[in-house]
Amino acid sequence: MQAPDSGVERALDSVTDQMTMAYEAAEHGDHARALEIWGPLAHAGIARAQSNIGACFANGLGVAPDGTLAMRWLTLAAEAGDVVGQRNLATLYFKGELVELDAAAAARWYRAASEQGDAESQDMLSWLLVEGELLPPDYEEARRWAMAAAEQGVASAMTRLGMLYHNALGVTRDPAAAAQWWQKAAVLGDADGQAMLGAAHHMGAGIKRDSVAALTWLLRAQRRGSKLAGPFLSAAHAACTPAQRLEAERSAT
């Protein structure tokens, strides 16, 4: 004979059902309805509901943007250990639009989310530690988090790993490793990875020199908005015969 559901199990089912309804409303653009559902759950201490409300206030979804309320709800979620809340709070500090920019706080919460395996946070933390504009650079840690994100399929992290090997930042310069990471990122559609792979093919750096492949990847990168493609395009174009240029144009579409 099957035992009846306990009150705790029924409560958990209720929370799950309500969260599902709220997500469905949000997916259909009805954030006001989603907030109506998340509100009582957030006040009851459900961290993901707190995170979602904070994100709505941060992005003006269903409500007017409000930095104070965004920070209040996201902080509650982040301190409760909700990984999305940690990432959203980090992003709030990083953007510095609704609250004062605080790179140290952004890094702290990106790191907390990264340690829970959040790929987006790992990628952002790696970027912050490489750029060195908002935080002191730490290339060794940047590589560690970029690797973690890359292993989860984040293309921009793969491109960053290529740049670290290309520029010998925290590692021995390794053109072959750089080209391998750019190849992986390029296939996944990362524009900067495509640009750097095109440049590598053009120069024969860590990969076989290939004029058609170089121009193809550079054209793809440019069309996707990469600013890294421009400096190489003229030389790559000049290195091709008319037939090769036509082939690259066709392949780049």
Secondary structure, DSSP 4 states (H G I P E B T S, - for coil): -PPPPPHHHHHHHHHHHHHHHHHHHHHTT-HHHHHHHHHHHHHTT-HHHHHHHHHHHHHTSSS---HHHHHHHHHHHHHTT-HHHHHHHHHHHHH-SSS---HHHHHHHHHHHHHTT-HHHHHHHHHHHHH-SSS---HHHHHHHHHHHHTTT-HHHHHHHHHHHHHTSSS---HHHHHHHHHHHHHTT-HHHHHHHHHHHHHTSSS---HHHHHHHHHHHHHTT-TTSHHHHHHHHHTS-HHHHHHHHHHH-
